[in-house]
Amino acid sequence: MKFEHCRSCRDEVVWWAFFVNIAQMTYKGLLGTMTGSAALIADSMHSGADVVASSVTMLSLKISAKPADSKHPYGYGNIQFISSAIVGLILIMGALYLIYESVLSIVNGDISAPNVAAVLGAGLSALTNELMYRYQSCVGKENNSPAILANAWDNRSDALSSVAVLVGIVIAVLGFPIADNLAAIAVGFLVIRIGVELNSDAITGLMDSSIEIDDLKAVYDIVNEIEGIEGIAYLRGRNVGEELHIEINVKVNRHLSVREGDRIVEWIEEKVRYDLSHVKEIRVLLTPVEVVGKRQNRSGIDTIPVVSGV
């Protein structure tokens, strides 16, 4: 993590998101009703869905913090991927409803230009959501949290949708009232796309996807430079919520004592944890080999395979 307070931000960010979404849902709903803007009312309903999404995220972070037990020996970290999928589904269902309502208004001819005051609501919404996206994105990346990152992208979708709403309202005020409803429809399709992406990422995480190849290479280089390591038989890792689980099989001199082997394992764990954040578990296996001469290639890139999966 970049800063010491990144961990505390993890516990605070969802509460900020929760209350900001409630505030946005309220003022956009009231302003949309007062000004007659269908797009702003649609954006208010989107913020209402975000309140539910923030609640789901808070619950998932609380559950994922529980320690491992006999039924869940790898902990509860994957609940964050489930949370991400739920957020995605909420966005998709809310967006479909917004599209339905806007199309129905156009078909029924229930179209009128909103009051110019609606522009203020849309502009303030775009700015607020972009700031919340940047805040949550920073916290999510520093804590490696898929749930917080999902919530961050939810705010980015809100910011983009608010920009679309702003454009639609401005055009409607200038004399093309149908633009207000068309903006609401555009917002809906934009939100659906983000919801699908969140579900796709969640499925990938629940399928025990490999950790990033750059992280695997970093572990490979760290371990390969430790004195006493004669090679790496295999290396793999997986994501479990915010945490990384790594398994590595290293080759050592068959004449090493048990104590020396244990010391090598300790070095590997200490160096990997020091250089790579979010590592929860490191499983190290030693394979004794006959050492004929001095090892020529410490990097082993041409002779030692790396397995980038599970």
ROTILO-257211 format. One record per residue: residue number from 1; residue in one letter; y, x negated, z of N, C-alpha, C, O in turn. Coordinates in steps of 0.001 Angstrom, whole numbers. Atoms other than C-alpha are relative to their C-alpha. Example, Ala and Ser with C-alpha at 12.3 -4.5 7.8 and 13.67 -1.06 7.14 Angstrom:
% ROTILO-257211
   i aa     npy     npx     npz    capy    capx    capz     cpy     cpx     cpz     opy     opx     opz
   1  A   -1190    -890       0   -4500  -12300    7800    1200    -900       0    1181   -1936     665
   2  S   -1190     820     -60   -1060  -13670    7140    1090     770     730    2198     261     899
This chain:
% ROTILO-257211
   i aa     npy     npx     npz    capy    capx    capz     cpy     cpx     cpz     opy     opx     opz
   1  M   -1195    -828       0       0       0       0    1254    -868       0    1261   -1964     562
   2  K   -1230     772      73    3545   -1141    -710     683    -121    1355    1180   -1189    1712
   3  F    -743     -27   -1255    4995    -135    2655    -858     551    1128   -1842    1252     891
   4  E     745    -441   -1169    3774     532    6176      27    1516     165    -928    2105     671
   5  H    -132   -1436    -226    5034    4119    6139    -704     842   -1060    -631    2069   -1005
   6  C     677    -770    1058    2969    5104    3053   -1046     944     587   -1231    2057      95
   7  R    1025    -843    -605     216    6442    5297     609    1225     668      61    2324     584
   8  S    -651   -1140    -648    2612    8611    7279     554     966   -1041     582    2176    -813
   9  C    -481    -862    1077    4091    9908    4010   -1107     929    -488    -846    2065    -886
  10  R    1146    -809     421     599   11154    3135     -86    1279     803    -397    2337     256
  11  D     105   -1160    -878     682   13508    6114    1222     909     -88    1154    2084     270
  12  E   -1241    -776      51    4263   14646    5498     244     665   -1342     866    1725   -1403
  13  V    -384    -438    1337    4408   15138    1736    -446    1423    -303     280    2163    -966
  14  V     475   -1346     316    2291   18311    1592     849    1068     700    1027    2171     182
  15  W    -861    -953    -702    4520   19989    4174    1330     152    -738    1856    1259    -859
  16  W   -1217     -69     801    7602   19102    2149    -239     866   -1236     580    1724   -1564
  17  A     329    -771    1201    5912   20511    -973    -129    1488     330     332    2346    -424
  18  F     225   -1388    -412    4933   23673     891    1324     741     199    1521    1824    -353
  19  F   -1266    -670    -311    8423   24502    2187     955      24   -1199    1700     986   -1386
  20  V    -848      14    1203   10199   23453   -1019    -445    1096    -967     393    1771   -1565
  21  N     505   -1037     899    7931   25768   -3042     351    1403     503     669    2290    -289
  22  I    -391   -1299    -559    8611   28665    -651    1483     272    -288    1854    1385    -661
  23  A   -1432    -149     258   12363   28064   -1020     260     323   -1473    1079    1184   -1796
  24  Q    -206    -230    1427   12114   27909   -4814    -480    1384    -418     181    2070   -1198
  25  M     525   -1326     319    9950   31025   -5024    1014    1079     397    1218    2049    -332
  26  T    -929   -1001    -520   12523   32920   -2942    1287      71    -814    1677    1146   -1270
  27  Y   -1302     -67     668   15787   31892   -4613    -129     293   -1490     747     947   -2057
  28  K     169    -306    1423   14421   32027   -8180    -357    1464    -208      78    2090   -1175
  29  G     350   -1413     103   12912   35445   -7568    1215     892     179    1422    1835    -585
  30  L   -1207    -796    -259   16141   36829   -6111    1012    -143   -1138    1584     842   -1604
  31  L    -981     239    1060   18344   35197   -8748    -461     607   -1325     341    1148   -2087
  32  G     534    -575    1233   16031   36278  -11568     151    1509     -25     466    2085   -1067
  33  T    -162   -1453     -90   16121   39893  -10357    1461     399    -160    1779    1370    -845
  34  M   -1437    -327      39   19901   39859   -9918     599    -222   -1389    1491     513   -1813
  35  T    -578     334    1315   20579   38281  -13328    -758     637   -1156    -280     625   -2290
  36  G     798    -621    1049   17838   40099  -15255    -714    -989    -897    -967    -695   -2066
  37  S     678    1032     801   16115   36901  -16420   -1513      53     194   -2016    -251    1276
  38  A    1459     -56     -65   12416   37398  -17215    -586   -1397     192   -1565   -1576     917
  39  A     508    1370     -96   11936   33639  -17590     145    -541    1416    -746   -1234    1908
  40  L    -222     490   -1356   13413   32917  -14161    -939     692     988   -1410      66    1938
  41  I     965    -713    -847   11240   35594  -12543   -1392    -591    -197   -2145    -760     762
  42  A    1290     627     294    8221   34061  -14292    -107   -1348     699   -1157   -1693    1242
  43  D     -19    1300    -673    9223   30655  -12937    -142     172    1504    -746    -670    2168
  44  S     137    -288   -1426    9491   32195   -9463   -1458     271     352   -1943    -184    1388
  45  M    1426    -286    -234    5911   33491   -9733    -813   -1290     -83   -1790   -1464     644
  46  H     647    1308      99    4863   29995  -10804     140    -757    1320    -817   -1375    1787
  47  S    -210     656   -1294    6403   28630   -7590    -838     659    1096   -1287      -6    2030
  48  G     856    -698    -953    4502   31309   -5665   -1433    -514     -67   -2096    -674     957
  49  A    1343     584     154    1258   29955   -7106     -45   -1394     602   -1075   -1818    1127
  50  D     -60    1342    -574    2399   26502   -6008    -103      24    1524    -633    -907    2130
  51  V     124    -136   -1455    2674   27713   -2421   -1479      55     382   -1909    -575    1349
  52  V    1444     -79    -243   -1015   28609   -2569    -643   -1360    -253   -1497   -1801     517
  53  A     550    1315     341   -1791   25265   -4253     286   -1016    1101    -583   -1817    1445
  54  S    -352     927   -1080      60   23350   -1517    -847     266    1242   -1232    -665    1949
  55  S     844    -349   -1146   -1916   25236    1130   -1412    -542    -182   -2025   -1046     759
  56  V    1339     530     301   -5173   24274    -580     -22   -1512     173    -983   -2067     705
  57  T     -88    1461    -127   -4048   20638    -728      24    -422    1462    -658   -1372    1845
  58  M     -65     318   -1428   -3178   20595    2982   -1374     124     653   -1774    -720    1456
  59  L    1330    -219    -575   -6588   21994    3857    -968   -1093    -428   -1762   -1579     377
  60  S     920    1021     508   -8408   19491    1640     265   -1357     645    -676   -2099     927
  61  L    -324    1277    -640   -6545   16522    3162    -505     -33    1439    -947   -1072    1928
  62  K     493     -79   -1375   -7472   17710    6642   -1514    -181      43   -2037    -895     899
  63  I    1464      96      40  -11148   18083    5719    -440   -1402    -417   -1389   -1948     146
  64  S     402    1327     498  -11307   14771    3820     172   -1088    1051    -451   -2145     958
  65  A    -230     991   -1063  -10062   12944    6933   -1118     -10    1038   -1162    -898    1890
  66  K    1097     -49    -968  -13175   13953    8875    -927   -1200    -205   -1160   -1606   -1343
  67  P     904    1149     139  -15534   11036    9608   -1352     405    -583   -1750    1568    -518
  68  A    1334    -265     561  -18911   10729    7898    -961     438    1098    -820      41    2255
  69  D    1020    -450    -954  -21873   12439    9576   -1357     -14    -677   -1485    -495   -1803
  70  S    1359      48     532  -25597   12895    9038    -149     822   -1281    -941     464   -2153
  71  K      92    -830    1194  -25092   15637    6440     847    -543   -1146     550    -305   -2317
  72  H    -892     568    1017  -22309   13804    4620     215   -1483     309    1279   -1872     791
  73  P     -89    1428    -348  -23014   10070    4999    1112    -748    -728    1534   -1810    -271
  74  Y   -1096     642     730  -20323    9210    2418    1356     616     350    2365     308    -285
  75  G   -1245    -622    -418  -17703   11318    4199     312    1252    -811    -525    1739   -1569
  76  Y    -400   -1260     619  -15770   14343    2940    1075    -206   -1072    1785     733   -1431
  77  G   -1077     322     944  -13504   12605     425      -4     826   -1273    1061    1119   -1817
  78  N      52    -727    1273  -14747   14544   -2613     586    1404      74     767    2056    -954
  79  I    -648   -1304    -125  -13213   17723   -1196    1340     -13    -720    1838    1037   -1127
  80  Q   -1294      85     679   -9994   16447   -2753    -126     304   -1495     797     846   -2102
  81  F     217    -347    1402  -11484   16748   -6238    -163    1516    -149     313    2108   -1118
  82  I     154   -1454      12  -12479   20336   -5428    1373     659     133    1674    1642    -544
  83  S   -1363    -508    -171   -8915   20939   -4233     773     -88   -1300    1480     850   -1670
  84  S    -693     194    1265   -7577   19535   -7494    -422    1058   -1016     409    1572   -1764
  85  A     503   -1011     926   -9811   21929   -9461     551    1381     345     893    2156    -548
  86  I    -538   -1293    -427   -8635   24913   -7386    1461     137    -414    1886    1187    -897
  87  V   -1405     -13     424   -5002   23982   -8028      88     277   -1504     919    1067   -1953
  88  G       7    -199    1444   -5790   23797  -11745    -302    1438    -382     336    1988   -1280
  89  L     362   -1386     286   -7429   27241  -11737    1141     961     361    1399    1931    -352
  90  I   -1147    -831    -402   -4466   28746   -9856    1085     -44   -1075    1669     981   -1426
  91  L   -1015     148    1048   -2104   27347  -12498    -389     774   -1259     449    1441   -1867
  92  I     456    -666    1225   -4216   28698  -15370     107    1515     138     615    2184    -762
  93  M     -36   -1453    -194   -4545   32209  -13925    1439     518      78    1768    1559    -492
  94  G   -1404    -404     -91    -842   32381  -13033     677     -27   -1357    1472     855   -1682
  95  A    -611     140    1320     122   31179  -16515    -432    1130    -934     386    1655   -1689
  96  L     487   -1090     845   -2062   33773  -18248     728    1311     329    1048    2099    -560
  97  Y    -715   -1216    -409    -368   36509  -16231    1449     -26    -516    1968     989    -982
  98  L   -1385     125     484    3103   35198  -17142      80     273   -1499     998     949   -1962
  99  I      23    -218    1450    2208   35169  -20839    -188    1481    -309     480    2033   -1184
 100  Y     274   -1432     204     831   38717  -20627    1254     840     236    1593    1705    -572
 101  E   -1196    -772    -339    3961   40068  -18944    1102    -195   -1032    1781     763   -1402
 102  S   -1070     290     962    6317   38350  -21405    -294     638   -1360     599    1205   -1990
 103  V     374    -617    1278    4388   39509  -24495     163    1519      81     635    2151    -864
 104  L    -129   -1449    -190    4289   43051  -23095    1457     444     -75    1762    1488    -650
 105  S   -1432    -328      42    8072   43032  -22634     527      -9   -1424    1311     858   -1811
 106  I    -450      92    1400    8613   41943  -26240    -532    1175    -811     202    1780   -1593
 107  V     615   -1109     736    6186   44551  -27599     676    1326     331     906    2151    -553
 108  N    -638   -1250    -436    7816   47326  -25555    1499      31    -271    2151    1052     -50
 109  G   -1420      62     286   11282   46184  -26589     869     -67    1235    2063     230    1186
 110  D    -740      81   -1267   12280   45639  -22965     682   -1363      96     305   -2198     919
 111  I    -646    1307     114   14601   42755  -23820    1499     149     210    2142    1015    -382
 112  S   -1450       9    -208   18093   42040  -22553     427   -1399     412    -338   -2132    1040
 113  A    -511    1333    -325   20236   38950  -22166     287     -97    1500     904     808    2061
 114  P    -265     162   -1427   20357   37621  -18582    1448    -408     263    2176    -806    -646
 115  N   -1331     439    -398   23527   36883  -16668      55   -1529     -29    -957   -2195     190
 116  V    -162    1447     109   24922   33361  -17075    -350    -717    1301    -643   -1913    1278
 117  A     329     620   -1285   24265   32722  -13360   -1441    -486      48   -1776   -1353     855
 118  A    1401     413      34   20554   32384  -14218    -135   -1462    -404   -1109   -2123     -43
 119  V      19    1407     427   21373   29012  -15795      -5    -924    1217    -699   -1941    1226
 120  L     -70     809   -1209   22212   27633  -12347   -1355     -88     691   -1764   -1161    1136
 121  G    1311     -21    -648   18858   28690  -10923   -1018    -865    -724   -1773   -1605     -93
 122  A     949     793     786   16870   27125  -13755     303   -1490      96    -612   -2305     206
 123  G    -378    1413     -87   18837   23862  -13614    -348    -597    1352    -862   -1713    1427
 124  L     319     476   -1348   18448   23528   -9842   -1509    -143     178   -1974   -1075     833
 125  S    1460      56     -91   14718   24251  -10156    -555   -1237    -697   -1443   -1907    -171
 126  A     470    1171     746   14221   21544  -12788     249   -1283     783    -627   -2145     863
 127  L    -345    1198    -760   15998   18935  -10673    -863    -138    1252   -1378   -1219    1537
 128  T     794      31   -1240   14182   19853   -7436   -1445    -379    -279   -2019   -1207     429
 129  N    1410     273     308   10738   19801   -9050    -221   -1421    -495   -1249   -2030    -198
 130  E     141    1384     465   11329   16466  -10761      54    -973    1171    -695   -1950    1200
 131  L     -82     847   -1195   12349   14906   -7427   -1287      92     815   -1769    -921    1322
 132  M    1249    -173    -746    9249   16378   -5734   -1159    -675    -733   -2065   -1217    -100
 133  Y    1044     690     767    7074   15046   -8572      20   -1501     290   -1024   -2106     536
 134  R    -109    1442    -222    8385   11514   -8091    -426    -379    1416   -1085   -1398    1626
 135  Y     368     247   -1396    7970   11709   -4326   -1519      85     180   -2134    -830     728
 136  Q    1439    -192    -188    4412   13086   -4420    -822    -974    -838   -1891   -1412    -413
 137  S     710     954     847    3375   10820   -7290     -84   -1365     678   -1128   -2017     644
 138  C     -20    1271    -728    4409    7756   -5268    -997      22    1158   -1786    -908    1327
 139  V     894    -108   -1155    2560    8955   -2160   -1457      76    -454   -2329    -553     145
 140  G    1366    -152     497    -523    9953   -4168    -589   -1298    -512   -1753   -1603    -252
 141  K     485    1277     537    -786    6604   -5953    -237   -1023    1106   -1244   -1731    1094
 142  E     131     984   -1070    -225    4519   -2817   -1172     315     933   -1740    -590    1544
 143  N    1114    -404    -858   -2874    6521    -915   -1265     317    -799   -2288     699    -231
 144  N    1145    -245     885   -5203    6920   -3930    -555    1403     207   -1771    1588     255
 145  S     406   -1366    -317   -5283   10679   -3282      40     895   -1231    1125    1181   -1736
 146  P       6    -901    1158   -6420   12935   -6179     645    1349     307    1235    1968    -578
 147  A    -587   -1292    -372   -5297   16036   -4248    1522     -57     -57    2155     853    -591
 148  I   -1462     129      17   -1724   14792   -3778     502    -233   -1422    1546     294   -1809
 149  L    -389     218    1392   -1579   13547   -7376     -54    1292    -792     788    1524   -1659
 150  A      82   -1297     666   -2712   16991   -8543    1224     836     336    1797    1493    -533
 151  N   -1190    -743    -418      98   18540   -6523    1264    -567    -653    2188     172    -991
 152  A   -1150     631     656    2532   16003   -8003     124     489   -1442    1215     834   -1895
 153  W     -35    -460    1386    1561   16979  -11554     328    1479     -83     881    1953   -1075
 154  D    -403   -1402     -66    1945   20580  -10520    1525      98      18    2105     954    -650
 155  N   -1466      15     -36    5585   19778   -9693     594    -464   -1324    1643      25   -1743
 156  R    -489     427    1316    5997   17939  -12994     -83    1169    -993     807    1345   -1824
 157  S     120   -1172     877    4723   21072  -14771    1117     989     309    1663    1621    -596
 158  D   -1102    -882    -395    7281   23076  -12782    1328    -495    -574    2142     294   -1054
 159  A   -1247     568     514   10063   20698  -13814     128     257   -1507    1189     653   -1990
 160  L     -24    -212    1449    9129   20939  -17498     180    1475    -327     919    1834   -1244
 161  S    -133   -1433     256    8757   24700  -17317    1414     482     303    1942    1352    -389
 162  S   -1370    -385    -338   12153   24993  -15632     980    -433   -1089    1968     253   -1350
 163  V    -839     442    1122   13695   22981  -18475    -128     991   -1159     858    1350   -1802
 164  A     215    -987    1064   12091   25398  -20951     710    1311     328    1310    1947    -538
 165  V    -687   -1220    -446   13406   28314  -18904    1507    -147    -183    2175     781    -639
 166  L   -1430     266     130   16873   26739  -18864     458     139   -1451    1473     771   -1741
 167  V    -342     -77    1430   16902   26353  -22643     -48    1451    -476     842    1907   -1194
 168  G     151   -1389     409   15648   29920  -23120    1133     881     502    1641    1735    -224
 169  I   -1081    -803    -582   18252   31385  -20787    1323    -275    -714    2077     651   -1014
 170  V   -1247     367     679   21100   29461  -22453      69     661   -1375    1099    1217   -1756
 171  I      18    -611    1340   20039   30666  -25911     155    1515     102     847    2133    -707
 172  A     -94   -1452    -188   19628   34232  -24604    1432     415     326    1934    1414    -189
 173  V   -1389    -299    -379   23096   34169  -23042     922    -118   -1209    1924     591   -1294
 174  L    -837     213    1192   24525   32949  -26378    -181    1089   -1055     474    1064   -2097
 175  G     116   -1122     935   23325   36133  -28092   -1375     233    -576   -1525    1073   -1464
 176  F    1370    -203     473   19553   35849  -28666    -890     320    1201   -1610    -564    1666
 177  P     691    -363   -1247   17996   37757  -25700   -1510    -222      -7   -2106    -448    1046
 178  I    1449     197      58   14416   37401  -26939    -394   -1420     413   -1541   -1655     790
 179  A     291    1396    -369   14658   33647  -26224    -421    -117    1458   -1198   -1004    1814
 180  D     362      10   -1421   14384   34409  -22503   -1496     238     167   -2162    -477     916
 181  N    1429    -310     -79   10925   35975  -22965    -851   -1051    -697   -1946   -1376    -236
 182  L     739    1046     704    9840   33345  -25483    -110   -1260     865   -1125   -1955     833
 183  A      44    1149    -912   10732   30652  -22938   -1067     197    1060   -1767    -749    1422
 184  A    1025    -297   -1004    8509   32377  -20370   -1398    -223    -581   -2282    -738     104
 185  I    1302     208     660    5608   32334  -22872    -275   -1489    -179   -1392   -1946      62
 186  A     154    1449     168    6183   28641  -23639    -369    -661    1317   -1210   -1559    1356
 187  V     320     519   -1327    6126   27910  -19917   -1462     246     323   -2142    -628     861
 188  G    1391    -347    -291    2794   29684  -19630    -991    -938    -670   -1931   -1411     -30
 189  F     927     886     717    1080   27588  -22299      82   -1438     522    -928   -2139     578
 190  L    -157    1337    -572    2503   24385  -20830    -772    -133    1307   -1429   -1145    1552
 191  V     698      14   -1289    1118   25265  -17403   -1518      48    -199   -2255    -610     536
 192  I    1440     -67     290   -2309   26142  -18867    -531   -1381    -361   -1603   -1777      97
 193  R     438    1345     396   -2534   22689  -20439    -163    -911    1211   -1154   -1634    1318
 194  I      85     845   -1191   -1819   20966  -17130   -1165     435     881   -1861    -408    1446
 195  G    1126    -496    -795   -4333   23218  -15331   -1339    -468    -547   -2233    -825     220
 196  V    1243     475     630   -7057   22273  -17820    -207   -1489     279   -1323   -1919     573
 197  E     101    1442    -262   -6287   18554  -17371    -407    -275    1449   -1204   -1175    1709
 198  L     365     178   -1406   -6517   18870  -13579   -1474     293     218   -2146    -430     953
 199  N    1415    -335    -152   -9913   20538  -13831    -896   -1041    -644   -1967   -1356    -125
 200  S     771    1045     663  -11141   17917  -16272    -101   -1243     879   -1179   -1824    1009
 201  D       3    1172    -885  -10121   15088  -13901    -847     250    1245   -1523    -656    1733
 202  A     777    -328   -1197  -11707   16900  -10945   -1498     -76    -288   -2269    -580     529
 203  I    1422      54     373  -15032   17273  -12769    -458   -1447    -136   -1551   -1806     301
 204  T     331    1423     145  -14975   13578  -13660    -193    -654    1356   -1128   -1433    1539
 205  G     107     570   -1340  -14398   12663  -10006   -1243     470     728   -1892    -324    1409
 206  L    1179    -547    -682  -17168   14955   -8724   -1297    -530    -604   -2346    -500      41
 207  M    1187     578     644  -19577   13363  -11209    -199   -1461     391    -955   -2183    -259
 208  D     119    1380    -473  -19204   10076   -9263     346   -1004   -1092    -438   -1904   -1394
 209  S    -442     920    1039  -17253    8315  -11973     229   -1392     574     483   -1557    1767
 210  S    -233    1383    -417  -16885    4547  -11853    1464    -205     354    2340     487    -164
 211  I   -1376     365    -298  -13785    3020  -10314     595    -707   -1222    -129   -1073   -2148
 212  E    -684     604    1151  -11194    1524  -12683    -578   -1384    -311    -916   -2147     594
 213  I     570    1276     416  -12449   -1444  -14705     818   -1178     522     261   -2243     790
 214  D    -840    1074    -546   -9469   -3521  -13488    -377    -306    1447    -349   -1462    1870
 215  D     432     213   -1383  -10632   -2999   -9899   -1344    -713      47   -1566   -1585     887
 216  L    1298     679      62  -14165   -4014  -10820     175   -1485    -349    -486   -2348     228
 217  K    -246    1397     382  -12854   -7175  -12495     614    -778    1160     304   -1951    1372
 218  A    -623     663   -1151  -10735   -7938   -9432   -1055    -369    1036   -1038   -1478    1571
 219  V    1077     274    -952  -13783   -7663   -7158    -880   -1122    -522   -1275   -2015     228
 220  Y     843    1032     626  -15810   -9765   -9598     601   -1388     192     -87   -2323     603
 221  D    -672    1298    -118  -13254  -12574   -9589      66    -470    1448    -140   -1650    1731
 222  I     -92     347   -1423  -12808  -12470   -5801   -1324    -548     511   -1372   -1603    1143
 223  V    1320     372    -518  -16519  -12662   -5052    -505   -1272    -656   -1117   -2117      -3
 224  N     553    1130     740  -17322  -15195   -7726     579   -1350     430      -3   -2399     153
 225  E    -626    1242    -448  -14967  -17751   -6169    -390    -392    1426      45   -1430    1923
 226  I     410     295   -1376  -16570  -17629   -2718   -1055   -1108       6   -2011   -1071    -769
 227  E     935    1125     -97  -18380  -20824   -1752   -1378     508     390   -1521    1280    1338
 228  G    1374    -404    -292  -22139  -20349   -1803    -525    1069    -936   -1725    1343    -953
 229  I     429   -1012     967  -22203  -17655   -4494    -431    -711   -1279     346   -1462   -1867
 230  E     532     644    1208  -24394  -18774   -7406      42     912   -1222    -329     494   -2319
 231  G     -64    -937    1124  -23847  -15705   -9576      51    1420     518    -135    1659    1711
 232  I     -37   -1408    -353  -23508  -11934   -9598   -1002     743    -871    -885     751   -2096
 233  A    1038    -724     733  -26526   -9848  -10568     548    1315    -540     370    1630   -1717
 234  Y    -660   -1210     473  -24651   -6556  -10723    1113     405     951    1139       6    2116
 235  L   -1147    -475    -774  -21479   -4880   -9520     339    1392    -488     463    1624   -1691
 236  R    -376   -1355     375  -20616   -1207   -9450     767     659    1140     679     221    2287
 237  G    -764    -691   -1021  -18341    1181   -7599     268    1426    -414     174    1771   -1592
 238  R    -293   -1396     294  -17448    4829   -7336    1137     497     878    1428     -64    1934
 239  N   -1074    -632    -753  -14606    7025   -6173    -570    1096     881   -1359    1924     424
 240  V     340   -1088    -920  -15114    9212   -3101    1316     472     598    1738     -12    1648
 241  G   -1317    -437    -446  -11828   11077   -2735    1006   -1131    -130    1178   -1702   -1206
 242  E    -990    1074      -5   -9168    8553   -1749    -645   -1377      89      14   -2388    -156
 243  E     640    1267    -342  -11737    5862    -970    -849    -552   -1142   -1319     187   -2008
 244  L     848     683     964  -13616    3300   -3053   -1256    -500     692   -1182   -1101    1764
 245  H    1272     505    -510  -17286    2539   -2453    -541    -995   -1021    -677    -677   -2202
 246  I     411    1087     894  -18544    -752   -3900   -1374    -520     393   -1689    -670    1574
 247  E    1325     590    -212  -22044   -2129   -4302    -117   -1239    -881     163   -1190   -2079
 248  I      62    1255     742  -22641   -5739   -5315   -1237    -789     406   -1572    -877    1587
 249  N    1168     840    -239  -25713   -7934   -5652     353   -1417    -459     615   -1647   -1640
 250  V    -379    1367     326  -24978  -11665   -5492   -1201    -941     126   -2118    -700     911
 251  K    1057    1008     -38  -27208  -14680   -6110     419   -1130     923    1548   -1617     858
 252  V    -280    1095    -929  -27438  -17321   -3392   -1186    -974       2   -2294    -637    -418
 253  N    1045    1021     -93  -29405  -20497   -2824   -1137     493     899    -901     929    2025
 254  R    1145    -521    -748  -32906  -19555   -1677    -267    -767    1296   -1014    -300    2156
 255  H     204     817   -1195  -32764  -22317     950    1037     283    1094    1008    -356    2146
 256  L    -979    -353   -1029  -29836  -20735    2839    -688     629    1207   -1694    1326    1073
 257  S     524    -638   -1208  -30489  -19725    6433     507    1442      74    1434    1822    -641
 258  V    -433   -1386    -179  -30164  -16111    7549    1452      39     472    2234     877      25
 259  R   -1361      45    -519  -27004  -17016    9431    1004    -297   -1116    2073     310   -1174
 260  E    -885     336    1108  -25465  -18584    6326     141    1176    -966    1220    1422   -1505
 261  G     -39   -1174     865  -26388  -15510    4281     891    1089     583    1656    1734    -135
 262  D    -850   -1004    -668  -24757  -13221    6851    1476    -375    -103    2344     482    -264
 263  R   -1381     455      88  -21644  -15340    6757     583     266   -1385    1750     639   -1504
 264  I    -440    -269    1371  -21415  -14993    2963     333    1479    -165    1331    1842    -787
 265  V    -245   -1444      61  -21698  -11222    3311    1329     340     684    2103    1147     169
 266  E   -1255    -235    -725  -18852  -11258    5873    1202    -452    -825    2224     233    -870
 267  W   -1098     499     840  -16679  -13364    3554     303     981   -1134    1461    1287   -1417
 268  I    -182    -944    1107  -17256  -10956     674     747    1242     477    1713    1669    -154
 269  E    -622   -1218    -517  -16334   -7920    2779    1461    -244     388    2331     572      83
 270  E   -1362     292    -445  -13245   -9583    4286     942    -209   -1180    2051     326   -1190
 271  K    -877     319    1120  -11860  -10888     985     251    1221    -883    1374    1432   -1342
 272  V    -165   -1190     836  -12475   -7678    -974     914    1017     683    1787    1599      40
 273  R    -840    -962    -731  -10919   -5485    1734    1452    -474      68    2380     333      34
 274  Y   -1357     552     -99   -7927   -7820    1997     746     152   -1326    1929     494   -1345
 275  D    -655       9    1302   -7227   -7936   -1742      18    1353    -707     812    1558   -1626
 276  L     116   -1289     689   -8188   -4372   -2724     154    1124    1021    -657    1258    1937
 277  S    -242   -1092    -953   -6754   -1359    -915    -948    1169    -263   -1528    1286   -1343
 278  H     780   -1235      68   -8626    1900    -247   -1514    -229     -57   -2259     713    -327
 279  V    1441     232     -13  -12048     224     -47    -557     469    1345    -169     -38    2398
 280  K     583    -560   -1222  -14089    2211    2473   -1305    -698     342   -1537   -1077    1490
 281  E    1329     562    -262  -17567     787    2079    -355   -1049   -1044    -128    -860   -2239
 282  I     476    1061     891  -18959   -2431     616   -1449    -288     355   -1756    -697    1475
 283  R    1419     289    -210  -22691   -2796     243    -342   -1285    -747    -252   -1349   -1973
 284  V     280    1313     585  -23702   -6405    -336   -1496    -309     106   -2073    -261    1192
 285  L    1400     395      46  -27207   -7421   -1404     -80   -1455    -449     633   -1871   -1363
 286  L     169    1410     349  -28333  -11059   -1552   -1325    -193    -726   -2367     287    -281
 287  T    1204     335     748  -30808  -12298   -4152    -170   -1514       9     637   -2225    -590
 288  P     207    1450     -55  -32242  -15779   -3407    -478    -546   -1349   -1379      16   -1971
 289  V     390     627    1260  -32500  -18046   -6457    -147   -1511     214     417   -2073    1153
 290  E     168    1448     -43  -33566  -21637   -7067    1197    -645    -688    1485    -351   -1848
 291  V   -1158     686     549  -30518  -23843   -7593    -430   -1385    -448    -779   -2229     376
 292  V     462    1268     556  -31386  -26734   -9927    1092   -1046      59     840   -2194     427
 293  G   -1111     942       8  -27971  -28334  -10235    1285     699     359    1283    1870     739
 294  K   -1299    -566    -328  -24276  -27796   -9671     366    1066   -1022     206     869   -2227
 295  R    -401   -1083     880  -23032  -24551  -11093    1169    -442    -882    2171    -961    -388
 296  Q   -1005     492     940  -21001  -25268  -14243    1148    1001    -206    2308     612    -343
 297  N   -1019    -994     338  -19177  -21996  -14806     194     955    1173    -603    1873    1365
 298  R    -241    -842   -1174  -17690  -20410  -11678     322    1440    -404      13    2369     341
 299  S    -376   -1355     393  -16377  -17417  -13642   -1203     818    -433   -1264    2026    -206
 300  G    1227    -694     376  -19786  -16594  -15092     193    1119   -1007    -683    1973   -1138
 301  I    -308   -1116     878  -18184  -14334  -17684   -1046     142   -1104   -1382    1258   -1500
 302  D     928     -57    1124  -20677  -15268  -20414   -1449     205     425   -2296     500    -418
 303  T    1405     -22    -399  -23835  -15188  -18306    -342    1054    1037   -1519    1329    1268
 304  I     270    -927   -1100  -23440  -12609  -15538     517    1386    -371    1712    1557    -611
 305  P    -433   -1345     400  -23393   -8875  -16357     709     728    1125     399     548    2303
 306  V    -672    -895    -963  -21050   -6423  -14659    -346    1426    -399    -132    1818   -1547
 307  V     319   -1394     248  -22236   -2840  -14389    1168     856     468    1453     901    1665
 308  S   -1194    -778    -362  -19194    -527  -14475    -336    1473     160     296    2326    -462
 309  G     374   -1373    -254  -20862    2612  -13261    -853      94    1238    -885    -845    2032
 310  V     873    -172   -1151  -23282    3986  -10684   -1401     329    -472   -2301     514     347
